[in-house]
């Protein structure tokens, strides 16, 4: 059963839907939205159990794809271009494989249509170990999370999911911050998120895979599966970037997306 996704719409023109990765929210793709909304109508979505979208115990790619299609129905969007990063890329692929008639073009940022080994156990454990009753500032949470996550930039990204509880909802002596993430559901459903998208038939529309040169999420051994499911796929590599390629080299990332969305050949 689909859930009604929180969203932000900017710009005018043909619709482009942005889908963030695990532990993220629509704000994570804000730079992309700002760069594209002059030419397209950009729909940035919070996926279920993330951001301000509803929490649910179910979390798998067919269900999350249904959320996107239901959102399109609510907005009166017959067909859209989809751009997804990491988990969002898998959701975007699932939409294209599940409802190909609804997808004009597909951009997949640094993820392949394959199953991966679980890779976020330490992060999940770290987030769940934070004692929110001891958190009176993001700095307090950062100190706790640093025991599990070394990189400050990663901690900053993760702690964007903390929100201050409105004063009228606070309990005297209780926490003043809470998670926007549904950590319990993400943890319980994480094996589903590590899986490949499900497919009965390939998606034959245009697809652009964007790979961070220093990232291992798209590998040569994935090539056959990519072309089996997406026969029209093309791949562009952004040098000197990792998994967060859209943050590390935003202008180059946007230039490749814009060229593809406009129907121009990739260099």
Number of C-alpha atoms within 10 A of each C-alpha: 9 17 18 15 22 18 18 15 15 16 16 13 12 15 23 25 22 27 29 26 21 19 24 23 27 22 16 21 21 14 14 21 25 12 16 20 19 13 14 20 19 27 23 26 26 24 32 27 25 26 26 18 20 17 19 15 13 17 20 18 25 17 18 24 25 19 21 23 21 18 20 18 12 10 10 9 14 13 18 20 22 29 27 23 26 20 24 26 27 30 32 30 33 24 29 27 24 23 14 18 14 18 23 19 21 29 26 27 29 27 26 25 23 16 13 14 8 11 10 14 10 11 17 17 14 16 19 15 13 16 13 19 12 14 19 13 13 16 12 14 20 18 13 19 24 14 10 16 17 10 9 12 10 12 19 14 12 19 19 17 18 18 15 15 14 9 9 6 8 13 10 8 7 11 16 21 21 14 18 20 24 18 18 14 16 24 16 12 15 19 15 16 20 19 17 17 25 17 15 8 12 17 26 17 16 19 25 22 21 23 28 25 18 14 16 14 19 23 12 7 8 14 14 11 13 19 16 14 21 23 16 15 20 17 14 16 17 18 13 12 17 19 20 16 24 24 15 15 16 14 14 14 21 17 14 21 21 16 13 19 21 10 11 10 10 13 6
